[in-house]
Amino acid sequence: MFLRPVSTNTLPYLAIRRTLHSSSVWTAAEPSNSKTKGTGEAQRPNTETGQQAQQQQQQPVAADSKENSQEEKIEYIGNTRFPRPRIKPRKTITPGEAIGQNDPAQRIEKAPIKDQVAQKWRDVLSPEKNLESRSKIIGEIGESYFQNILDLRKNGAKLFMAPNQLIPANKAKFLPNLEGKTLTGKSVDISELCKDKTTLLTIEFVKFAEKHTMSYISVFEKSFADSTKAQVIQVNIEENWAKAAVLRMCFPFIRRNIPKHRHDNYVVHYGGVDSLKKMLGIANPLIGYAFLVDKHTRVRWYANGEAVNDESAIMAALTKELLRKTK
C-alpha cells in the first residue's frame, strides 16, 4: 500500500508548549497571512498564556501539599493495622452553670408487666421511636469502649474544680428523677428521697469512683451527724446488663460493706441513664460525682472526682448555708 504525500500547507498550524510535567500540548494557532517559502511556519507560542497555565497548575499542587502536611498521623496498635482509638475532647459544663431539668420531677409509677410489653411492641412499630433509636445508634458508632479510659489517662480524674458558691435559687434547676432499689430491697425514687431535706447526692458507675464519692461523704457525715435536716444519698448505677447481673449477685457483699445506717439511702439502679448524664453534666462515668440538693430538689452545687484542696470544706460551708435558709 502506497501513502500519498500530504502537503505541509494543508496541515493545521499548531504550537508546542511544554508544561510542568514535561508533556507536549498541542494548541491550534491562527494561520499567518504572510506567505512562507516552501512550508508553512508554525506561529510562535504566546509566553503570557504559558505562564498563566503554569501558575494554574502550581496552585493545586501547593494546596495538595498543604493538605497532606495538615493530615494527622494515624497511630496503629503494635505491629497491626488496627488504628489506635483517638481521644476525643472533653465536653464539660461550665463550673457554676445551672444543671438539671426545668420542672420538678414527677413520681415514677411502674406499670404492670402486661402494659410494659404492650408499650414495648408499640415502640417497635412506631416510626418515630425507630428514628430515635437509629440516631442513638449512629451517635454511638464513633464511640470507643476504651474512650473513657483514654480520657482518664490523658486528662486525669478531674473535670474541673468545684465552684465556691451556691447556684442562686431563682436560677437553679431541678434534679431529674431516677428509680432504684435500696439495700433493704425497697423501690424508691431519688427525687422523693431528697424532698424536705438538704441532701448530698453522690453518683458512681464503677468501683474506681467510690473513693471519689467517699471523700465528700466522710466529711459530710462528720459535719452533720447530729442534724435531722441533712442526709446522704449514694447512688450506684450499672448500665451494662451483663455487669448488672453480677452486681445483683454481689448485693450481700455490698450490704456488709456499707454501714447499716445508710442502707435506706444507698440506691442501686440498673439500665441506661443517658438523659440523666446529659442533664447533670456527667462527661466521664469513670469519675465520681457529688451534688448538693436543697429541700425543693434543686441542684445548688456540684463537684466531681476526688475532693482536693478545700472542696470538701466548701461543701460543708455551703451545706450550713442551706440549712440556715431552711429554718
Secondary structure, 3 states (H helix, E strand, C coil): CCCCCCCHHHCCCEEEEECCCCCEEEEECCCCCCCCCCCCCCCCCCHHHHHHHHHHHHHHHHHHHHHHHHCCCCCECCCCCCECCCCCCCCCCCCCCCCCECCCCCCCCCCCHHHHHHHHHHHHHCHHHHHHHHHHHHHHHCCCCCHHHHHHHHHCCCCCCCCCCCCCCCCCCECCCCEEEECCCCEEEHHHHHCCCEEEEEEECCHHHHHHHHHHHHHHHHHCCCCCCEEEEEEEEECCHHHHHHHHHCHHHHHHHCCHHHHHHEEEEECCCHHHHHHHCCCCCCCCEEEEECCCCEEEEEEECCCCCCHHHHHHHHHHHHHHHHC
